[in-house]
Amino acid sequence: MRAELLYFKSSGKWYATGYFEVDGKREMIDIWQDVKKMMVSGCLPGLVSEHSEFYVLVTVPGHPHDHPRLFIPPGLEPEVMNY
């Protein structure tokens, strides 16, 4: 089973797609932790090292508990709007 990572620029434009193999028995939270570690280390699959910051959408098609998770890199968080 493999995780799919979709990378988006801060403008929302798609940039690239990367993949990495996962054990289908692992919990989604553990897979997301792996992605977070990859973001911090700057070693995301499908991107060159020392890449720019991207929004990362993670899915694991075929995993029994799959649902998309969006990671927003530090510094690109949207401003909170108080109404």
PyMOL Python script that loads the backbone (N, CA, C, O; Angstrom):
from pymol import cmd

cmd.read_pdbstr("""\
ATOM      1  N   MET A   1       0.863  -1.166   0.000  1.00  0.00           N
ATOM      2  CA  MET A   1       0.000   0.000   0.000  1.00  0.00           C
ATOM      3  C   MET A   1       0.910   1.229   0.000  1.00  0.00           C
ATOM      4  O   MET A   1       1.983   1.224   0.604  1.00  0.00           O
ATOM      5  N   ARG A   2       0.466   2.275  -0.684  1.00  0.00           N
ATOM      6  CA  ARG A   2       1.310   3.466  -0.704  1.00  0.00           C
ATOM      7  C   ARG A   2       0.508   4.720  -0.386  1.00  0.00           C
ATOM      8  O   ARG A   2      -0.670   4.849  -0.720  1.00  0.00           O
ATOM      9  N   ALA A   3       1.198   5.625   0.268  1.00  0.00           N
ATOM     10  CA  ALA A   3       0.624   6.935   0.581  1.00  0.00           C
ATOM     11  C   ALA A   3       0.871   7.860  -0.605  1.00  0.00           C
ATOM     12  O   ALA A   3       1.924   7.813  -1.240  1.00  0.00           O
ATOM     13  N   GLU A   4      -0.110   8.695  -0.887  1.00  0.00           N
ATOM     14  CA  GLU A   4       0.003   9.668  -1.977  1.00  0.00           C
ATOM     15  C   GLU A   4       0.065  11.062  -1.368  1.00  0.00           C
ATOM     16  O   GLU A   4      -0.777  11.423  -0.545  1.00  0.00           O
ATOM     17  N   LEU A   5       1.050  11.834  -1.768  1.00  0.00           N
ATOM     18  CA  LEU A   5       1.226  13.198  -1.286  1.00  0.00           C
ATOM     19  C   LEU A   5       1.086  14.146  -2.465  1.00  0.00           C
ATOM     20  O   LEU A   5       1.844  14.056  -3.430  1.00  0.00           O
ATOM     21  N   LEU A   6       0.131  15.045  -2.392  1.00  0.00           N
ATOM     22  CA  LEU A   6      -0.068  16.062  -3.421  1.00  0.00           C
ATOM     23  C   LEU A   6       0.461  17.380  -2.875  1.00  0.00           C
ATOM     24  O   LEU A   6       0.086  17.801  -1.781  1.00  0.00           O
ATOM     25  N   TYR A   7       1.334  18.030  -3.640  1.00  0.00           N
ATOM     26  CA  TYR A   7       1.965  19.275  -3.211  1.00  0.00           C
ATOM     27  C   TYR A   7       1.333  20.463  -3.937  1.00  0.00           C
ATOM     28  O   TYR A   7       1.129  20.438  -5.151  1.00  0.00           O
ATOM     29  N   PHE A   8       1.030  21.497  -3.159  1.00  0.00           N
ATOM     30  CA  PHE A   8       0.422  22.702  -3.698  1.00  0.00           C
ATOM     31  C   PHE A   8       1.232  23.922  -3.273  1.00  0.00           C
ATOM     32  O   PHE A   8       1.719  24.005  -2.146  1.00  0.00           O
ATOM     33  N   LYS A   9       1.363  24.863  -4.201  1.00  0.00           N
ATOM     34  CA  LYS A   9       2.004  26.141  -3.888  1.00  0.00           C
ATOM     35  C   LYS A   9       1.066  26.961  -2.999  1.00  0.00           C
ATOM     36  O   LYS A   9      -0.109  26.625  -2.858  1.00  0.00           O
ATOM     37  N   SER A  10       1.575  28.016  -2.412  1.00  0.00           N
ATOM     38  CA  SER A  10       0.747  28.846  -1.535  1.00  0.00           C
ATOM     39  C   SER A  10      -0.409  29.498  -2.293  1.00  0.00           C
ATOM     40  O   SER A  10      -1.385  29.926  -1.678  1.00  0.00           O
ATOM     41  N   SER A  11      -0.309  29.576  -3.617  1.00  0.00           N
ATOM     42  CA  SER A  11      -1.389  30.127  -4.435  1.00  0.00           C
ATOM     43  C   SER A  11      -2.535  29.133  -4.606  1.00  0.00           C
ATOM     44  O   SER A  11      -3.612  29.498  -5.079  1.00  0.00           O
ATOM     45  N   GLY A  12      -2.301  27.863  -4.218  1.00  0.00           N
ATOM     46  CA  GLY A  12      -3.300  26.820  -4.392  1.00  0.00           C
ATOM     47  C   GLY A  12      -3.081  25.999  -5.649  1.00  0.00           C
ATOM     48  O   GLY A  12      -3.801  25.030  -5.890  1.00  0.00           O
ATOM     49  N   LYS A  13      -2.094  26.376  -6.454  1.00  0.00           N
ATOM     50  CA  LYS A  13      -1.810  25.651  -7.692  1.00  0.00           C
ATOM     51  C   LYS A  13      -1.065  24.354  -7.382  1.00  0.00           C
ATOM     52  O   LYS A  13      -0.110  24.339  -6.605  1.00  0.00           O
ATOM     53  N   TRP A  14      -1.531  23.244  -8.020  1.00  0.00           N
ATOM     54  CA  TRP A  14      -0.854  21.963  -7.850  1.00  0.00           C
ATOM     55  C   TRP A  14       0.566  22.072  -8.366  1.00  0.00           C
ATOM     56  O   TRP A  14       0.821  22.741  -9.367  1.00  0.00           O
ATOM     57  N   TYR A  15       1.505  21.404  -7.671  1.00  0.00           N
ATOM     58  CA  TYR A  15       2.912  21.462  -8.066  1.00  0.00           C
ATOM     59  C   TYR A  15       3.458  20.092  -8.458  1.00  0.00           C
ATOM     60  O   TYR A  15       4.066  19.945  -9.518  1.00  0.00           O
ATOM     61  N   ALA A  16       3.242  19.083  -7.600  1.00  0.00           N
ATOM     62  CA  ALA A  16       3.807  17.754  -7.860  1.00  0.00           C
ATOM     63  C   ALA A  16       3.082  16.712  -7.018  1.00  0.00           C
ATOM     64  O   ALA A  16       2.271  17.039  -6.152  1.00  0.00           O
ATOM     65  N   THR A  17       3.395  15.453  -7.295  1.00  0.00           N
ATOM     66  CA  THR A  17       2.855  14.331  -6.531  1.00  0.00           C
ATOM     67  C   THR A  17       4.009  13.427  -6.121  1.00  0.00           C
ATOM     68  O   THR A  17       4.931  13.194  -6.902  1.00  0.00           O
ATOM     69  N   GLY A  18       3.955  12.924  -4.904  1.00  0.00           N
ATOM     70  CA  GLY A  18       4.964  11.981  -4.425  1.00  0.00           C
ATOM     71  C   GLY A  18       4.287  10.805  -3.747  1.00  0.00           C
ATOM     72  O   GLY A  18       3.123  10.879  -3.353  1.00  0.00           O
ATOM     73  N   TYR A  19       5.038   9.718  -3.616  1.00  0.00           N
ATOM     74  CA  TYR A  19       4.503   8.493  -3.017  1.00  0.00           C
ATOM     75  C   TYR A  19       5.531   7.880  -2.087  1.00  0.00           C
ATOM     76  O   TYR A  19       6.733   8.077  -2.265  1.00  0.00           O
ATOM     77  N   PHE A  20       5.059   7.129  -1.088  1.00  0.00           N
ATOM     78  CA  PHE A  20       5.937   6.275  -0.309  1.00  0.00           C
ATOM     79  C   PHE A  20       5.136   5.087   0.197  1.00  0.00           C
ATOM     80  O   PHE A  20       3.929   5.181   0.423  1.00  0.00           O
ATOM     81  N   GLU A  21       5.828   3.972   0.368  1.00  0.00           N
ATOM     82  CA  GLU A  21       5.178   2.727   0.782  1.00  0.00           C
ATOM     83  C   GLU A  21       4.880   2.754   2.274  1.00  0.00           C
ATOM     84  O   GLU A  21       5.685   3.222   3.079  1.00  0.00           O
ATOM     85  N   VAL A  22       3.693   2.235   2.628  1.00  0.00           N
ATOM     86  CA  VAL A  22       3.293   2.145   4.033  1.00  0.00           C
ATOM     87  C   VAL A  22       2.736   0.750   4.301  1.00  0.00           C
ATOM     88  O   VAL A  22       2.268   0.065   3.392  1.00  0.00           O
ATOM     89  N   ASP A  23       2.796   0.356   5.543  1.00  0.00           N
ATOM     90  CA  ASP A  23       2.188  -0.890   5.988  1.00  0.00           C
ATOM     91  C   ASP A  23       0.707  -0.601   6.222  1.00  0.00           C
ATOM     92  O   ASP A  23       0.372   0.271   7.025  1.00  0.00           O
ATOM     93  N   GLY A  24      -0.172  -1.307   5.545  1.00  0.00           N
ATOM     94  CA  GLY A  24      -1.610  -1.068   5.651  1.00  0.00           C
ATOM     95  C   GLY A  24      -2.182  -1.324   7.027  1.00  0.00           C
ATOM     96  O   GLY A  24      -3.322  -0.952   7.305  1.00  0.00           O
ATOM     97  N   LYS A  25      -1.394  -1.965   7.906  1.00  0.00           N
ATOM     98  CA  LYS A  25      -1.850  -2.230   9.270  1.00  0.00           C
ATOM     99  C   LYS A  25      -1.584  -1.050  10.202  1.00  0.00           C
ATOM    100  O   LYS A  25      -2.102  -1.012  11.318  1.00  0.00           O
ATOM    101  N   ARG A  26      -0.782  -0.091   9.749  1.00  0.00           N
ATOM    102  CA  ARG A  26      -0.476   1.074  10.598  1.00  0.00           C
ATOM    103  C   ARG A  26      -1.676   2.007  10.659  1.00  0.00           C
ATOM    104  O   ARG A  26      -2.456   2.097   9.711  1.00  0.00           O
ATOM    105  N   GLU A  27      -1.811   2.688  11.766  1.00  0.00           N
ATOM    106  CA  GLU A  27      -2.874   3.674  11.936  1.00  0.00           C
ATOM    107  C   GLU A  27      -2.561   4.915  11.101  1.00  0.00           C
ATOM    108  O   GLU A  27      -1.397   5.240  10.866  1.00  0.00           O
ATOM    109  N   MET A  28      -3.603   5.595  10.662  1.00  0.00           N
ATOM    110  CA  MET A  28      -3.417   6.809   9.856  1.00  0.00           C
ATOM    111  C   MET A  28      -2.622   7.863  10.617  1.00  0.00           C
ATOM    112  O   MET A  28      -1.797   8.557  10.022  1.00  0.00           O
ATOM    113  N   ILE A  29      -2.853   7.996  11.909  1.00  0.00           N
ATOM    114  CA  ILE A  29      -2.135   9.003  12.698  1.00  0.00           C
ATOM    115  C   ILE A  29      -0.624   8.761  12.636  1.00  0.00           C
ATOM    116  O   ILE A  29       0.156   9.713  12.617  1.00  0.00           O
ATOM    117  N   ASP A  30      -0.209   7.485  12.602  1.00  0.00           N
ATOM    118  CA  ASP A  30       1.218   7.169  12.514  1.00  0.00           C
ATOM    119  C   ASP A  30       1.783   7.534  11.144  1.00  0.00           C
ATOM    120  O   ASP A  30       2.906   8.026  11.038  1.00  0.00           O
ATOM    121  N   ILE A  31       1.002   7.291  10.106  1.00  0.00           N
ATOM    122  CA  ILE A  31       1.424   7.656   8.750  1.00  0.00           C
ATOM    123  C   ILE A  31       1.546   9.172   8.643  1.00  0.00           C
ATOM    124  O   ILE A  31       2.493   9.681   8.043  1.00  0.00           O
ATOM    125  N   TRP A  32       0.583   9.897   9.227  1.00  0.00           N
ATOM    126  CA  TRP A  32       0.652  11.359   9.208  1.00  0.00           C
ATOM    127  C   TRP A  32       1.870  11.862   9.972  1.00  0.00           C
ATOM    128  O   TRP A  32       2.492  12.847   9.573  1.00  0.00           O
ATOM    129  N   GLN A  33       2.212  11.189  11.071  1.00  0.00           N
ATOM    130  CA  GLN A  33       3.412  11.581  11.825  1.00  0.00           C
ATOM    131  C   GLN A  33       4.659  11.415  10.949  1.00  0.00           C
ATOM    132  O   GLN A  33       5.571  12.241  10.999  1.00  0.00           O
ATOM    133  N   ASP A  34       4.693  10.348  10.150  1.00  0.00           N
ATOM    134  CA  ASP A  34       5.817  10.153   9.229  1.00  0.00           C
ATOM    135  C   ASP A  34       5.927  11.319   8.246  1.00  0.00           C
ATOM    136  O   ASP A  34       7.020  11.817   7.979  1.00  0.00           O
ATOM    137  N   VAL A  35       4.782  11.746   7.710  1.00  0.00           N
ATOM    138  CA  VAL A  35       4.779  12.863   6.761  1.00  0.00           C
ATOM    139  C   VAL A  35       5.266  14.133   7.446  1.00  0.00           C
ATOM    140  O   VAL A  35       6.043  14.895   6.871  1.00  0.00           O
ATOM    141  N   LYS A  36       4.813  14.355   8.662  1.00  0.00           N
ATOM    142  CA  LYS A  36       5.238  15.549   9.406  1.00  0.00           C
ATOM    143  C   LYS A  36       6.756  15.545   9.611  1.00  0.00           C
ATOM    144  O   LYS A  36       7.406  16.579   9.463  1.00  0.00           O
ATOM    145  N   LYS A  37       7.318  14.383   9.950  1.00  0.00           N
ATOM    146  CA  LYS A  37       8.771  14.275  10.117  1.00  0.00           C
ATOM    147  C   LYS A  37       9.494  14.558   8.807  1.00  0.00           C
ATOM    148  O   LYS A  37      10.536  15.215   8.795  1.00  0.00           O
ATOM    149  N   MET A  38       8.937  14.058   7.702  1.00  0.00           N
ATOM    150  CA  MET A  38       9.543  14.315   6.386  1.00  0.00           C
ATOM    151  C   MET A  38       9.512  15.797   6.057  1.00  0.00           C
ATOM    152  O   MET A  38      10.464  16.331   5.488  1.00  0.00           O
ATOM    153  N   MET A  39       8.415  16.467   6.416  1.00  0.00           N
ATOM    154  CA  MET A  39       8.312  17.911   6.164  1.00  0.00           C
ATOM    155  C   MET A  39       9.383  18.661   6.944  1.00  0.00           C
ATOM    156  O   MET A  39      10.044  19.545   6.400  1.00  0.00           O
ATOM    157  N   VAL A  40       9.556  18.314   8.212  1.00  0.00           N
ATOM    158  CA  VAL A  40      10.543  18.984   9.054  1.00  0.00           C
ATOM    159  C   VAL A  40      11.961  18.751   8.539  1.00  0.00           C
ATOM    160  O   VAL A  40      12.788  19.662   8.544  1.00  0.00           O
ATOM    161  N   SER A  41      12.234  17.519   8.093  1.00  0.00           N
ATOM    162  CA  SER A  41      13.579  17.200   7.612  1.00  0.00           C
ATOM    163  C   SER A  41      13.836  17.711   6.192  1.00  0.00           C
ATOM    164  O   SER A  41      14.983  17.740   5.746  1.00  0.00           O
ATOM    165  N   GLY A  42      12.771  18.116   5.474  1.00  0.00           N
ATOM    166  CA  GLY A  42      12.932  18.606   4.101  1.00  0.00           C
ATOM    167  C   GLY A  42      13.132  17.496   3.089  1.00  0.00           C
ATOM    168  O   GLY A  42      13.650  17.739   1.999  1.00  0.00           O
ATOM    169  N   CYS A  43      12.728  16.275   3.434  1.00  0.00           N
ATOM    170  CA  CYS A  43      12.913  15.122   2.543  1.00  0.00           C
ATOM    171  C   CYS A  43      11.571  14.498   2.194  1.00  0.00           C
ATOM    172  O   CYS A  43      11.270  13.386   2.629  1.00  0.00           O
ATOM    173  N   LEU A  44      10.773  15.195   1.421  1.00  0.00           N
ATOM    174  CA  LEU A  44       9.480  14.675   1.000  1.00  0.00           C
ATOM    175  C   LEU A  44       9.616  13.950  -0.330  1.00  0.00           C
ATOM    176  O   LEU A  44      10.311  14.428  -1.226  1.00  0.00           O
ATOM    177  N   PRO A  45       8.952  12.785  -0.472  1.00  0.00           N
ATOM    178  CA  PRO A  45       9.059  12.044  -1.727  1.00  0.00           C
ATOM    179  C   PRO A  45       8.481  12.835  -2.903  1.00  0.00           C
ATOM    180  O   PRO A  45       7.424  13.455  -2.788  1.00  0.00           O
ATOM    181  N   GLY A  46       9.186  12.804  -4.025  1.00  0.00           N
ATOM    182  CA  GLY A  46       8.734  13.514  -5.221  1.00  0.00           C
ATOM    183  C   GLY A  46       9.271  14.927  -5.333  1.00  0.00           C
ATOM    184  O   GLY A  46       9.026  15.602  -6.333  1.00  0.00           O
ATOM    185  N   LEU A  47      10.004  15.390  -4.317  1.00  0.00           N
ATOM    186  CA  LEU A  47      10.591  16.736  -4.344  1.00  0.00           C
ATOM    187  C   LEU A  47      12.098  16.632  -4.129  1.00  0.00           C
ATOM    188  O   LEU A  47      12.578  15.691  -3.497  1.00  0.00           O
ATOM    189  N   VAL A  48      12.829  17.592  -4.650  1.00  0.00           N
ATOM    190  CA  VAL A  48      14.267  17.638  -4.396  1.00  0.00           C
ATOM    191  C   VAL A  48      14.496  18.094  -2.964  1.00  0.00           C
ATOM    192  O   VAL A  48      13.647  18.769  -2.381  1.00  0.00           O
ATOM    193  N   SER A  49      15.643  17.727  -2.396  1.00  0.00           N
ATOM    194  CA  SER A  49      15.940  18.187  -1.042  1.00  0.00           C
ATOM    195  C   SER A  49      16.104  19.705  -1.048  1.00  0.00           C
ATOM    196  O   SER A  49      16.426  20.304  -2.074  1.00  0.00           O
ATOM    197  N   GLU A  50      15.880  20.303   0.094  1.00  0.00           N
ATOM    198  CA  GLU A  50      15.948  21.762   0.234  1.00  0.00           C
ATOM    199  C   GLU A  50      14.913  22.460  -0.634  1.00  0.00           C
ATOM    200  O   GLU A  50      15.164  23.541  -1.167  1.00  0.00           O
ATOM    201  N   HIS A  51      13.761  21.844  -0.772  1.00  0.00           N
ATOM    202  CA  HIS A  51      12.677  22.393  -1.583  1.00  0.00           C
ATOM    203  C   HIS A  51      11.994  23.564  -0.871  1.00  0.00           C
ATOM    204  O   HIS A  51      12.226  23.804   0.314  1.00  0.00           O
ATOM    205  N   SER A  52      11.168  24.273  -1.596  1.00  0.00           N
ATOM    206  CA  SER A  52      10.359  25.341  -1.012  1.00  0.00           C
ATOM    207  C   SER A  52       9.260  24.714  -0.167  1.00  0.00           C
ATOM    208  O   SER A  52       9.040  23.504  -0.206  1.00  0.00           O
ATOM    209  N   GLU A  53       8.577  25.553   0.595  1.00  0.00           N
ATOM    210  CA  GLU A  53       7.482  25.071   1.424  1.00  0.00           C
ATOM    211  C   GLU A  53       6.239  24.863   0.565  1.00  0.00           C
ATOM    212  O   GLU A  53       5.914  25.695  -0.281  1.00  0.00           O
ATOM    213  N   PHE A  54       5.554  23.759   0.787  1.00  0.00           N
ATOM    214  CA  PHE A  54       4.330  23.442   0.060  1.00  0.00           C
ATOM    215  C   PHE A  54       3.255  22.981   1.028  1.00  0.00           C
ATOM    216  O   PHE A  54       3.548  22.418   2.082  1.00  0.00           O
ATOM    217  N   TYR A  55       2.006  23.228   0.656  1.00  0.00           N
ATOM    218  CA  TYR A  55       0.898  22.570   1.325  1.00  0.00           C
ATOM    219  C   TYR A  55       0.944  21.122   0.865  1.00  0.00           C
ATOM    220  O   TYR A  55       1.215  20.854  -0.306  1.00  0.00           O
ATOM    221  N   VAL A  56       0.682  20.181   1.776  1.00  0.00           N
ATOM    222  CA  VAL A  56       0.767  18.761   1.435  1.00  0.00           C
ATOM    223  C   VAL A  56      -0.558  18.088   1.787  1.00  0.00           C
ATOM    224  O   VAL A  56      -0.983  18.090   2.942  1.00  0.00           O
ATOM    225  N   LEU A  57      -1.202  17.515   0.772  1.00  0.00           N
ATOM    226  CA  LEU A  57      -2.432  16.762   0.968  1.00  0.00           C
ATOM    227  C   LEU A  57      -2.078  15.282   0.925  1.00  0.00           C
ATOM    228  O   LEU A  57      -1.519  14.799  -0.060  1.00  0.00           O
ATOM    229  N   VAL A  58      -2.408  14.561   2.003  1.00  0.00           N
ATOM    230  CA  VAL A  58      -2.019  13.163   2.144  1.00  0.00           C
ATOM    231  C   VAL A  58      -3.254  12.268   2.108  1.00  0.00           C
ATOM    232  O   VAL A  58      -4.234  12.519   2.809  1.00  0.00           O
ATOM    233  N   THR A  59      -3.197  11.221   1.284  1.00  0.00           N
ATOM    234  CA  THR A  59      -4.213  10.166   1.282  1.00  0.00           C
ATOM    235  C   THR A  59      -3.494   8.822   1.187  1.00  0.00           C
ATOM    236  O   THR A  59      -2.359   8.736   0.718  1.00  0.00           O
ATOM    237  N   VAL A  60      -4.182   7.778   1.644  1.00  0.00           N
ATOM    238  CA  VAL A  60      -3.641   6.422   1.536  1.00  0.00           C
ATOM    239  C   VAL A  60      -4.745   5.556   0.938  1.00  0.00           C
ATOM    240  O   VAL A  60      -5.453   4.862   1.668  1.00  0.00           O
ATOM    241  N   PRO A  61      -4.895   5.593  -0.389  1.00  0.00           N
ATOM    242  CA  PRO A  61      -5.957   4.820  -1.029  1.00  0.00           C
ATOM    243  C   PRO A  61      -5.866   3.335  -0.669  1.00  0.00           C
ATOM    244  O   PRO A  61      -4.796   2.728  -0.730  1.00  0.00           O
ATOM    245  N   GLY A  62      -6.998   2.774  -0.299  1.00  0.00           N
ATOM    246  CA  GLY A  62      -7.042   1.372   0.072  1.00  0.00           C
ATOM    247  C   GLY A  62      -6.928   1.118   1.558  1.00  0.00           C
ATOM    248  O   GLY A  62      -7.234   0.020   2.022  1.00  0.00           O
ATOM    249  N   HIS A  63      -6.491   2.120   2.321  1.00  0.00           N
ATOM    250  CA  HIS A  63      -6.408   1.961   3.780  1.00  0.00           C
ATOM    251  C   HIS A  63      -7.827   1.987   4.333  1.00  0.00           C
ATOM    252  O   HIS A  63      -8.637   2.808   3.902  1.00  0.00           O
ATOM    253  N   PRO A  64      -8.145   1.109   5.275  1.00  0.00           N
ATOM    254  CA  PRO A  64      -9.525   1.056   5.774  1.00  0.00           C
ATOM    255  C   PRO A  64      -9.994   2.341   6.458  1.00  0.00           C
ATOM    256  O   PRO A  64     -11.197   2.582   6.553  1.00  0.00           O
ATOM    257  N   HIS A  65      -9.071   3.160   6.930  1.00  0.00           N
ATOM    258  CA  HIS A  65      -9.448   4.404   7.610  1.00  0.00           C
ATOM    259  C   HIS A  65      -8.976   5.643   6.851  1.00  0.00           C
ATOM    260  O   HIS A  65      -8.795   6.708   7.440  1.00  0.00           O
ATOM    261  N   ASP A  66      -8.778   5.497   5.544  1.00  0.00           N
ATOM    262  CA  ASP A  66      -8.263   6.609   4.740  1.00  0.00           C
ATOM    263  C   ASP A  66      -9.233   7.779   4.701  1.00  0.00           C
ATOM    264  O   ASP A  66     -10.433   7.604   4.490  1.00  0.00           O
ATOM    265  N   HIS A  67      -8.708   8.942   4.903  1.00  0.00           N
ATOM    266  CA  HIS A  67      -9.381  10.199   4.601  1.00  0.00           C
ATOM    267  C   HIS A  67      -8.283  11.246   4.432  1.00  0.00           C
ATOM    268  O   HIS A  67      -7.220  11.140   5.044  1.00  0.00           O
ATOM    269  N   PRO A  68      -8.538  12.254   3.604  1.00  0.00           N
ATOM    270  CA  PRO A  68      -7.476  13.229   3.306  1.00  0.00           C
ATOM    271  C   PRO A  68      -7.075  14.039   4.540  1.00  0.00           C
ATOM    272  O   PRO A  68      -7.895  14.315   5.416  1.00  0.00           O
ATOM    273  N   ARG A  69      -5.808  14.408   4.586  1.00  0.00           N
ATOM    274  CA  ARG A  69      -5.294  15.266   5.652  1.00  0.00           C
ATOM    275  C   ARG A  69      -4.410  16.308   4.986  1.00  0.00           C
ATOM    276  O   ARG A  69      -3.516  15.970   4.211  1.00  0.00           O
ATOM    277  N   LEU A  70      -4.662  17.575   5.291  1.00  0.00           N
ATOM    278  CA  LEU A  70      -3.884  18.672   4.727  1.00  0.00           C
ATOM    279  C   LEU A  70      -2.890  19.167   5.764  1.00  0.00           C
ATOM    280  O   LEU A  70      -3.260  19.484   6.895  1.00  0.00           O
ATOM    281  N   PHE A  71      -1.621  19.231   5.367  1.00  0.00           N
ATOM    282  CA  PHE A  71      -0.581  19.786   6.214  1.00  0.00           C
ATOM    283  C   PHE A  71      -0.214  21.170   5.684  1.00  0.00           C
ATOM    284  O   PHE A  71       0.045  21.345   4.493  1.00  0.00           O
ATOM    285  N   ILE A  72      -0.195  22.135   6.576  1.00  0.00           N
ATOM    286  CA  ILE A  72       0.169  23.504   6.225  1.00  0.00           C
ATOM    287  C   ILE A  72       1.513  23.796   6.876  1.00  0.00           C
ATOM    288  O   ILE A  72       1.628  23.743   8.101  1.00  0.00           O
ATOM    289  N   PRO A  73       2.531  24.102   6.078  1.00  0.00           N
ATOM    290  CA  PRO A  73       3.855  24.334   6.656  1.00  0.00           C
ATOM    291  C   PRO A  73       3.892  25.604   7.503  1.00  0.00           C
ATOM    292  O   PRO A  73       3.145  26.549   7.249  1.00  0.00           O
ATOM    293  N   PRO A  74       4.763  25.621   8.508  1.00  0.00           N
ATOM    294  CA  PRO A  74       4.905  26.819   9.339  1.00  0.00           C
ATOM    295  C   PRO A  74       5.200  28.042   8.468  1.00  0.00           C
ATOM    296  O   PRO A  74       6.000  27.974   7.535  1.00  0.00           O
ATOM    297  N   GLY A  75       4.563  29.125   8.776  1.00  0.00           N
ATOM    298  CA  GLY A  75       4.761  30.363   8.022  1.00  0.00           C
ATOM    299  C   GLY A  75       3.753  30.552   6.904  1.00  0.00           C
ATOM    300  O   GLY A  75       3.620  31.657   6.376  1.00  0.00           O
ATOM    301  N   LEU A  76       3.036  29.490   6.530  1.00  0.00           N
ATOM    302  CA  LEU A  76       2.032  29.612   5.473  1.00  0.00           C
ATOM    303  C   LEU A  76       0.615  29.465   6.027  1.00  0.00           C
ATOM    304  O   LEU A  76      -0.346  29.382   5.262  1.00  0.00           O
ATOM    305  N   GLU A  77       0.483  29.432   7.362  1.00  0.00           N
ATOM    306  CA  GLU A  77      -0.851  29.319   7.939  1.00  0.00           C
ATOM    307  C   GLU A  77      -1.666  30.546   7.587  1.00  0.00           C
ATOM    308  O   GLU A  77      -1.153  31.664   7.626  1.00  0.00           O
ATOM    309  N   PRO A  78      -2.932  30.352   7.244  1.00  0.00           N
ATOM    310  CA  PRO A  78      -3.777  31.522   6.949  1.00  0.00           C
ATOM    311  C   PRO A  78      -4.063  32.300   8.220  1.00  0.00           C
ATOM    312  O   PRO A  78      -4.069  31.748   9.320  1.00  0.00           O
ATOM    313  N   GLU A  79      -4.298  33.576   8.049  1.00  0.00           N
ATOM    314  CA  GLU A  79      -4.660  34.395   9.202  1.00  0.00           C
ATOM    315  C   GLU A  79      -6.039  33.997   9.682  1.00  0.00           C
ATOM    316  O   GLU A  79      -6.934  33.721   8.883  1.00  0.00           O
ATOM    317  N   VAL A  80      -6.202  33.970  10.983  1.00  0.00           N
ATOM    318  CA  VAL A  80      -7.511  33.648  11.542  1.00  0.00           C
ATOM    319  C   VAL A  80      -8.392  34.875  11.417  1.00  0.00           C
ATOM    320  O   VAL A  80      -8.001  35.979  11.796  1.00  0.00           O
ATOM    321  N   MET A  81      -9.578  34.672  10.886  1.00  0.00           N
ATOM    322  CA  MET A  81     -10.493  35.785  10.701  1.00  0.00           C
ATOM    323  C   MET A  81     -11.553  35.709  11.798  1.00  0.00           C
ATOM    324  O   MET A  81     -12.252  34.705  11.938  1.00  0.00           O
ATOM    325  N   ASN A  82     -11.654  36.759  12.552  1.00  0.00           N
ATOM    326  CA  ASN A  82     -12.685  36.837  13.597  1.00  0.00           C
ATOM    327  C   ASN A  82     -13.844  37.663  13.075  1.00  0.00           C
ATOM    328  O   ASN A  82     -13.673  38.817  12.680  1.00  0.00           O
ATOM    329  N   TYR A  83     -15.004  37.073  13.076  1.00  0.00           N
ATOM    330  CA  TYR A  83     -16.188  37.780  12.588  1.00  0.00           C
ATOM    331  C   TYR A  83     -17.033  38.253  13.734  1.00  0.00           C
ATOM    332  O   TYR A  83     -18.076  38.871  13.518  1.00  0.00           O
TER     333      TYR A  83
END
""", "prot")
cmd.dss("prot")
cmd.show_as("cartoon", "prot")
cmd.util.cbc("prot")
cmd.orient("prot")
